[in-house]
Structure formats: C-alpha cells, structure tokens
Amino acid sequence: MAFNDVIRGLKKTEQHLVKQLEGVRGAIASLSFGSAVSPSMPGPVRKRRRLSAKARAAISRAQKLRWAKQRAAKK
C-alpha cells in the first residue's frame, strides 16, 4: 500500500507542477507582447513620418473639397 501512496503523491505533485508550468508559459507569452502588459515596458520602436506644412495644406484642401461635395449632394 505504501507504493500506491507514493505514486498518488507523485501524481498530485506532477499536476501541481503542470499548473505552475502553464502559468509560467502564460506569463512569458504575455511579456513577449511588451507594452500590452505594462506601459513601462519598452515595445517595438516605430518611426513616424512627418508631413511637411505644404503636404498638410494639400490634404486639408482636398478634404474640404470632399466635404463640400458631400454637402452639395445632400441638398
């Protein structure tokens, strides 16, 4: 009977360790996403493109024309 008790104890320990391993794997997976977990953790660096004033003005004019067409179409 002692042998069965040892086996039962080992199986319980194995189940406990499997749960701990799942938790550790989940923590590692969540940490690999960086800033999704914690804002203080560095995430991937993205380079931002800057529009020149001339380009911004051109986009503004084009958008205002689109809005004007939409307003005219509603009337």
Secondary structure as UniProt FT lines:
FT   HELIX           2..31
FT   TURN            32..33
FT   HELIX           34..36
FT   TURN            39..40
FT   HELIX           53..74
//
